[in-house]
């Protein structure tokens, strides 16, 4: 653990660089959520509702 902290200290990154990096990382997570998670969840909800309606209408026909 001491070696890692020494490495971090030795790099001497400015607070502006680390702050920018953190903001970009959070932005990447949000972009991934918008581009991947939200459409996938919407698609799964749509398919689940459609399947439920199909099963309900099929049981009424019998």
C-alpha positions as CSV (number, residue, x, y, z in Angstrom):
1,X,0.0,0.0,0.0
2,X,2.9,2.4,0.8
3,X,4.3,1.8,-2.7
4,X,1.0,2.9,-4.3
5,X,0.8,6.0,-2.2
6,X,4.4,6.9,-3.1
7,X,3.6,6.4,-6.8
8,X,0.6,8.7,-6.5
9,X,2.7,11.4,-4.7
10,X,5.6,11.0,-7.1
11,X,3.4,11.7,-10.1
12,X,2.6,15.2,-8.7
13,X,-0.7,15.7,-10.6
14,X,-2.3,19.0,-10.1
15,X,-5.7,19.2,-8.6
16,X,-7.1,20.6,-11.8
17,X,-6.0,17.5,-13.7
18,X,-7.4,15.1,-11.1
19,X,-10.7,17.0,-10.9
20,X,-11.0,17.0,-14.7
21,X,-10.4,13.3,-14.8
22,X,-13.0,12.6,-12.2
23,X,-15.6,14.7,-13.9
24,X,-14.9,13.0,-17.2
25,X,-15.2,9.6,-15.6
26,X,-18.6,10.5,-14.1
27,X,-19.6,11.9,-17.4
28,X,-18.7,8.6,-19.1
29,X,-20.8,6.6,-16.6
30,X,-23.8,8.9,-17.3
31,X,-23.3,8.6,-21.0
32,X,-23.1,4.8,-20.7
33,X,-26.3,4.8,-18.7
34,X,-28.1,6.9,-21.3
35,X,-26.8,5.0,-24.3
36,X,-27.0,1.4,-23.0
37,X,-28.9,0.9,-19.8
38,X,-31.9,3.1,-20.4
39,X,-32.7,1.7,-23.9
40,X,-32.1,-1.8,-22.7
41,X,-34.4,-1.4,-19.7
42,X,-37.1,0.3,-21.9
43,X,-36.9,-2.6,-24.4
44,X,-37.2,-5.2,-21.6
45,X,-40.2,-3.4,-20.1
46,X,-41.8,-3.2,-23.5
47,X,-41.3,-6.9,-24.2
48,X,-42.5,-7.9,-20.8
49,X,-45.7,-5.8,-21.1
50,X,-46.4,-7.1,-24.6
51,X,-45.9,-10.7,-23.5
52,X,-48.2,-10.1,-20.6
53,X,-50.9,-8.8,-22.9
54,X,-50.4,-11.7,-25.3
55,X,-50.8,-14.2,-22.5
56,X,-53.9,-12.4,-21.2
57,X,-55.6,-12.3,-24.6
58,X,-54.7,-15.9,-25.3
59,X,-56.2,-17.1,-22.1
60,X,-59.5,-15.3,-22.9
61,X,-59.8,-17.1,-26.3
62,X,-59.9,-20.5,-24.7
